[in-house]
Amino acid sequence: MKDTVNIKINGIPYEVEKNLTILEASRICGYDIPILCHWDHDYCAVGSCRVCLVGIKEGNNTRLVSSCSTTIFDGIDIDLLSPLVLRARKTSVELLLSNHSKECQQCPKNGNCELLNVAKIVGADENKFSGKTQDRVIDISNGITRDSSKCVLCGRCVEVCNKQQGIGVLSFKNKAFENVVSPTKDLLKDSGCIFCGQCVLACPTGALMENSSIKLVDEAFEKKKKVIVQVAPAIRAAIAEAFEQKIGVLGAGKMFSALKKLGFYRVFDTNFGADLTITEEAEELVERIKNKKVLPQITSCCPAWINYMERFYADLIPNISSCKSPHQMEGAIIKSYFAQKHNLMPDDIFVVSVMPCTAKKDEIKRKENKTADFVDVDAVLTTREIIFMIKRAGINWSLLPDGEPDNDLIGEYSGAGAIFGVSGGVMEAALRTAYFKLVKKEADILFFKDVRGLQCVREATINIGEKDIKVAVVSGIKNAVPLLQDVRNKKSPYTFIEIMACPGGCINGGGQPYVKECFFLDKNVRNTYIEKRSSILYNVDEKKKIRQSHNNEDIKKLYNDFLIKPCSELSHKLLHTTYSKKDKFSQ
């Protein structure tokens, strides 16, 4: 039985669990206190913004405290409504606005800005205070743009970068009126940033955003290029949220219809690229197992993880799969196989990848990925950017019919390709195909479900033939460090490791729609929305007739007509890459 305490809120008695903050207790009792610096239960910036001020009545006096960092006690009398409390919150927000850029109309965060939301709630006057504002710094770095004039010093990006990801790129600098949040070396790209975008999800204003590639796509249309779009598995699990749908609604059908209305030459599904990646990666894993080559093999689909590896664990390059990520593979096939079949030159084609990730914008610029005579992918749009394009075009989401991607040489995909967007999905998909290659028969799909779950570190022992192999799945870079240290020290018990930089995998990527529910105080809220998005992709998998990548008929045809076999000379040229040690603090 949980220990409880008796408290009062606005004079009304309540009994709640002990050791809660005032903010948590108030939410449980039905009161929403405005917040800004609070990210979630584990990553609160400890009262830095003062927006959540409340009063504690002590005799005839009322003491103001930040509710997010003050723990309740038995008999506490909390004041949420007095003029003193309401005035204090209003003043806190007005002080934040006094040092904030007033370019709201042009701000890409317009419509999702939490500062404007709390300003409206407390009735703040944006012109109440005036004075010197901080010098403006615009930092455009490989996928993420930082605008210091929009920073409100809430510290959420600092907390997430340090405590969740363990990177520590962002920190507070200087004191008092000179206080700023800044990368360690002024620019993100010079500070060891891996561009995962979790700071963008955490930022309540437009101080941190993705670099927009919409203009590049618009220009490609203007130049009459054959603009081909491909869409990552995770997009369908979140895009409907931006059109007034609840979290957990599949948006695939309407999404494909919307993309066709936007005028793309072809609309493809990156699930095909995921199947291709698995075919190559599983072949690579089987080769390592059979010939006792370097193990564990570690996945390479997440570009933020690759950025981290090259800066901090470059000695593990022999362990990393040489496979490009699915959208890069699909882009390469579009500009080679597809182009040849349609009598097109690679320069005629402009490939756009819609990704849940800000690091994908950085990935397509890697010189190591240009293994052919062309760039695989020309532009990456985040989920938020394609949502903007759909809304800009005046497309009514609710009236869209359910459409399908184009089925033109590279249209088919398996259930295994669909689960790539979930942490553990790459592992599960790869094991389905590796099992078949090693045992020469199909495995029961349920055989691999131990790699699923919401924990950021999961392990399983899989019996393949006469051999038991141990595998591990990790999401969130900080969580990967102990496993990487074991690999470095030759102590790892694993044969195969999947690493994703973002907690929960791509469905919680830095380019996904903002989730207001993740600002709630329940520790399980983050897991709840990750679970709902994950269930969409697992349901897609379960409904597919073909659930193994190697059974995808379009994949088979691709190898028969073009690539010859997995890990062939041509597939290595088009579908594989290399890595190199990078300076920890430069790009």
N, C-alpha and C positions, 0 to 999 in steps of 0.2 A: 504494500500500500504506500502511495506517495505521501511524503510529508507536505502539509499545507500551512498557509498562514492566512490570517484575516486582514483584509485591507479595505480601504474606502476610496472610491473614485467619485468625485463631485458629491460627496456625502452619502453615496449609496454603498452599503456593505457587500463585499464579495469574499469568497474563499477560493484561493488559487494555490497552485503548486509553489513551493518555496524556491528561492534562488533564481527566479526570473528577473529580467530587467523590468522597469516600469513600462517600457514600450511593449514588451512581450505580454505582460499581464494585462495591459490596457486592450491590446488586440483580442485577447481571449475573452475579455469582458464586453467586447463589442464597440470599442472606441478606436478610431483610426487617427493616430497622431501623425501630422506631416513629417516626412523624413527626407533627407538628401544625402548625407554622408554614409548612411547605412546601406550596405550591399546585401548581405544576408547574415545569418546568425554567426557564421564562422569568420566573416571578413568585414567586421564593422570598424570604421575608422575612429571609433571612440569619441564621439561627441564633438568633432571638429567644426561642424557647420552651425550648431546651436539652433537649428530649425525645429528640433523636436522638444524644445523647452517645456517643462511643466513645473508646477509648484508643489512643494511639500509643506503642508500646514504644520506649524510648530507653535502652539499657543495662539497668540494674536498676530504672529508673523508668518509670512510665506517665503520659503527659500526656493529660488529658481535653480533647477538642475536639468541636465540633458537626460532625457528619458531612455536613450539607447545605451547609456553607460552607467546608469544608476540602478542598483539592485533593490528590490522591494524587501521590506522587513515586516514582521508582525505588528499590526496596528498603524501602519503608514496611512496617512490621509493625503490623497493625491488630488491636486486641483488642475483641471484641464480647461476650465471655462471662464475664470475670473478675468476682468479687464487687464490686470497685471500680466497674466500669462499670455493672453492673446496679443497684447501690445508688444511683449518681448519677442514673440515669434515673428511678428510683422517687422519689427526693427531688424532682427537677424537677417531676414530675407532682403530687406531694403539695403542693408550694408553689402550683401553679396552682389546685388544688382548694381551698386554704385561703381564696382570695379569690373563690370562685365560688359563685353561687346554688345552693342545695341543693334546688331545687324540680323535681327531675328528673321526677317523676310527671306534673306539669302541663305540662311543657315540650313545645312542639310538635315539637321536634327529637328527642324521645325515640325511640330506635330507629335514628336516623341520627347520633347525637352522636359525633364523633370523640374528644372528650375522655374520655368514658366508655369508649370502645373502647381507647384507649391506657392508661387507668388499669387496665383489666382485664389488658392485656398485661403491664404492668410490675408488677402486684400492689400498686398504690398504696392507701394508707389515706386515705380522704377526711377523716378527723378528726385526722390526724397533727399538723398545725399549726393554730393558731387565732390570731386577731388582728382588728384593725379592717379591715372590708371597705370598699370604695369606696361612695360615695353612689349610690343607685340612680336612674337616669334612664330613664323610659319615654317613648319618642318614637314617636308614631303619626303617620306622615306619608304620606298619599296613595299607599298601596300597600305600604309597608314599615314594619315595626315594629322599633325598636331598643331592646334591654334591656341597659343597661350592666352590670348585675349578672352577666350570663352571658358577658361578654367576658373572654378569657384573654390579651389583648394579643399575639396571634400575628402581627398585622399583615397577614394575607392580604387583608382587605378594603381596606386602605390601598394595598397593592401593585396589586391589580386595578383599583381606581378610578383610580389615578394612571397606572400603566404600560400597562394594557390599554385602558382607556376614555379616559384623558386628561382626566378630569373634575376629579379632585383635591378631592373633597368631604370625604373622611375623612383624618384625620391624627392622629399622636400629640401629646398635649398634656401639659405638665408633666414632671416627672422623678421618678425613684425611686419611692417608695410612692404618690405622687400621679399617676403616669403613667396616662393614659386614652387610648382611641381615641374621637375625637369629631368630629362634623361641624364645619365651619369656623365656623358660627354657632349652635352648640348643637343646633339641630333640622335634620333633613334637608331639610324643605320650605323652610327659609329659607337654605339653603346652595348652591343651584344644582343639587341632585340631580335627575337625569332619571328616576329610579325604574326603571332597566333591570333591576335585581335581580341583576346579576353579583356584587355583594358578598354577596348571600344565598347564591348557589351556592358562593362561596368560604368563607363562615364555617363553622368546624368545630363550632360550638355553636349555641345558640338565641339568640345575641346579635342576629342580624339574621334576620328572617323576614318573610314576606308578612303583610299584615293579613288575617285570616281573615274570609270572608263567609259561612261555613257557617250561622251563626245567622240571617242575613237570609233565606237560602233555606229553612231550617227554619220560620221564621215565616210565609213565603209559603204553604207547604204547610198550616200550621195555620189560616191565614185562608181556605183553600179557593180560592186563586187558581188560575188556569190556568197552572201553572208549566211553561214551555217551555224546554228546554235546547238549546243549539247547541254543537257541538264543533269546535275549530279543526283544520286539517290536521295540525299538528305533534303533537297529542296522541296520535294512533294510532301515531306513530313511537317513542313512549317509554313509554307507560303500562304495557305488559306487563313492563317492567323491574322494576316494583314488586311483581310477582307471581311472582318467582323465574324470570323468563325472561331469556335472554341479550339483550344489546344487539343490535338489528337484527331483532327479531321484530315483525311487524305485529300490533297489538292492536285493530284496528278492530271486527271482528265481535263479539268478547267484550265490548268496551267498549259497543257499542250495546245488547247484551243486558242488561248490567249497569245501564245508565241507565234502561232500561224497567222493570227490577225495582225501581228506586228510586222509581218512581211518577210520573215526569214525564208531563205531559199530551201533549206531543209531543217527540220526539227528532229534532232536525234536524242537518244537517251544514253547517258554515260554509263548506265548499267551494262551496256554492251562492252564498253571499255573496262569495266570492272571484271567481267567474265574473261576478257582477254588478259588482264593483269593476273588473274588467278591461274589461268592456263600456263602462263610463263613462270609465275612465282612458284607454283606447286612443282613444276618441272625442275626448277632450280633447287627447291628443298629436297626433292627425291634424289637428285644428283648428289647433293651434299651428304645425305644419309647413306646412300649406297656406296659411295666412294670415300666415306669418312673424311670429308672436307670440313672446312671451318664451320663449327656450330657453337652457339645457336644462330640460326638465321633470324635476322630482325627485319621487320617490314619497312617499306620505303614510301608508302602512299602519302604520308603526312609531311608536307613541305616544312612546316614549323619544326617538327621533330628533326628533319634532316638539317635544317639550319642550326639547331642546337647541337646535334651530333658533330657536325663539322667544326664547331667552335670549341666544344668541351670534351668530346669523346672521339676525336678523329682516329685514335688508335684502334677503334672498333670498325673502321671502314670495311675490313675483310668480312665482317659479320653481316653487313647490310645487304639486303637484296638489291641487285642492280636494276630491278624493274622500275620504269617510270611510273608515275601515278596514272590512274585510269583515264583522266581527261587528256593527259599528254599522249598516251597511247592512242586514244581515239582520234585526237587531232592529227597524229602522224598517219594513221590509216586513211582518214578523210583526204589528206593531201597526197596520198600515194595510190593506194588501191582504189578508193572511190573515185579519185580524180582520173585515173587511167581508164576506168570503166565508162566514165562519162566524157571522155576526151577533153578534160580540163587540165590546165596547168596549175601547179600549186599557187602561183602568184595571182590566179584568178579568184582564189578562194580566201575568204576571211572567216576564220573559226573563232567563235565566241563560246566560252565556257561559263555557264551559270553555276557558281560554286558557293558553298556555305562558309567560305574561308577567305580571310584577307591574305594569308600567306601564299595562296595560289597566284596572286598578282605578282608576287616576288618570284615564284617558281618558274613562270614562263619566260623570265629574263635570264635564267641561269645559263651560262655559256656551256656548261656540261650537258645540258639537255638538247642542245642543237647538234644532234648526232647525224642528222641527214642534211640535205641541201636546202632545207627550209625550216622555218619556225613552226613548231607543232600547233601552237595556239596563239592567236593574235591579240586577244583581249579576254580578260576575266571580269565578269560582273558578279557581285555578291547577290544573295537573295534579296537584300534590301534594294539594290539597284534595279533588278528586273521588276520588282514590285513598283518602283517609281515609274519605269517605262510603261508598264501596263496601265497605271493610273493616268499618266501623262497622255496616253493615247485615247483616254475616255472609254476604255473597255469596261463594260459592266460585268463584273465577276459573277454576280448572282444569276445572270442570264446566259452565261456561257454553257454550251453543251459539253459533255465529256468527250474529249478527243483522244487521239493516240499519237505517239511519235511516228515519224515516217519510217516505213519498212523498206529501205532501199539499200540492200547489200549489208548494212550494219544495223538493222533494226531490232532483231530478236535479242532477248536477254533472259537469263535464268533467275530463279529465286535467290541463288547465291550472289548474283550481281546486285540485287536489291538491298541486301543487308550490309553492304559496304559502309553505309552511312552511320552505322551503330558501332560503338566500341565493342570489339569482339567479333564483328561481322567479317572482317578480313580473315581473321583466324579461322572461323567456322567454315567460311567458303573455301579457303585453301585446304583445310583438312578433308573436306568432302572429296576434292579432286586428288589430293596426295594419297588418300586411302585407296582410291580406285587404281591409281598408278602403281602402288606397291602391292596391293592384294589381288588386283585384277577382278574385282567385283565391287558393286555399289554398297556403300555403308548405309545403315539405317540413319536417317537424319537426326533422330533423337540422340544418337550416339555422341554428338558433339555439343549438346546444349549446356554442358557444364561451363563452357566459356562465356555464356551469357550472364547478365546481371548488372546491377547498378554500382557495385563496389569498384573503386578506381584501380584496384589491383586484384586480379583473379588468376587462379592457376587450376590446371586440370591435368589428369593423367589419362592418356588416350591409348587404347590397345589397337595397334595396327599390325595385323598378321600375328606374328609370334613376338612382337616387340612392343613394349610400353614406352611411350615417349611423354615427357612432361612439357607442357606449354604454359605460357603466361600472357595475360592481356593487361595492358596498363593504359590509363588515360589520365591526363594531367602530367606535365613534364616533371614536376617535383616528385611525383610518385614513382617515376621511372629510375631515379638516381640509385636507390639500393640495388636494383636488378642490374643496372649498368656497371656498378662497381664490382658486382660478383662476376660479370662477364670479363671485365678488365683484369680481375685477379684470378681468372681461370677457375672460378668456383661455381659457375652457373650450372644448375641441374637441368636446364631447359634445352630443348631441341629447336623450339620456335617461339619467338616473342613478337607480339604486336604492340606497337607504341603509337598512341595518338596524343597530340599536344593538348587538345581541349577536353575537359572533363565530360565524359559521356560520348565522346567522339564527334564526328562531323555534324550530327544533329544539333549540337550545342556549339557550332563553330562561330568564329568571330564575325562572320558576315550574315548570320541568321537574324530574323526579326527579333526586336527587343521583346523580352518577356516581362511584363509588369509584375506577374506573380512571383518572380524570383526576388523581388524586393520585400516580400513578406518575411515574417520572422520565424516561421516554422522551419526547422532544420531540414524537413523532408520535402519542402516545396521544390527545390532544385531537382531532386530525384523524381518528383511527381511529373514535372513537365518533360524531363528527359525520358522517363518511362513511357509517357503517352506518345511522344514522337517516335520512340523506338518501336512501340507496338505497331505503328503504321507500317514500318518496313518489314517487320516479322510477319505481319498479315499478308503483305504482298508476296513474300516468299512462300507462305503456306498455300496460297491460292494458285501459284504457278504450277503448271503441269511438269515443267522441267526445272529441277532445283539444283542441278550441278553445272558448273561452268563448262566442263568438258563435253556436256551433252547439248550445248547450244548449237543448233544447226548452222547458224550464220558464222559462228566461230570455226566450225569444222570446214565450211566452204572457204573461209578466208585462208586457212592453212593449205587446203587442197589446191586452191587456185593461185595462191600468192606467196605465203610465208613458208611453205613446205612443211615445217614442223616447229614445235615450241623450242625456243632457244637456238634457232637456226642462225646462220650468218646474217640473213636479211632481218630477222626479228631482232637480233642484237643491234643492228644498225638503226632500226626504226624505234624499237620499244624499250631499249635499255639505256642506262646512263652510267656516269662515273661520279665519284666524289673526291673531294680534296680537303686537306686541312686548311681552315680559315683562321685568320687572326680573331681572337675572342672579341675584340672590340672594333671591328671594322667589317665592311661588306666587301 
